[in-house]
Amino acid sequence: MPIEIKELHITAVVSEGDEKIPSAKDRQKMKEEIIAECLEQVMKILEDKEER
């Protein structure tokens, strides 16, 4: 039986602040960290499936 969503409430908080925009080097480092973490989690899932 399909579910129909009649209302969707989205709340966002936008702040003006002293947040520093990361440099290209910092963004690259963050991407590499995210990729490494994703790869680690995928490998863990695959290992868990092989054990079954």
C-alpha positions, -999 to 999 in steps of 0.1 A, spaced: 0 0 0 16 33 -10 22 61 15 11 96 5 29 126 21 6 155 21 28 179 41 65 183 44 80 208 69 116 218 63 134 240 88 168 256 80 190 277 101 212 302 83 237 320 103 260 349 95 292 344 112 329 343 111 329 309 95 359 305 74 355 292 38 378 262 35 406 266 10 410 242 -20 437 223 0 414 219 30 385 208 8 407 182 -8 418 169 26 382 167 38 372 148 6 400 123 11 390 118 48 354 112 38 364 88 10 387 69 34 359 66 60 334 54 34 358 28 21 365 16 56 328 12 63 322 -6 30 350 -30 37 336 -37 72 302 -45 57 317 -68 31 337 -86 58 306 -90 80 287 -105 50 316 -129 43 315 -142 79 278 -152 76 
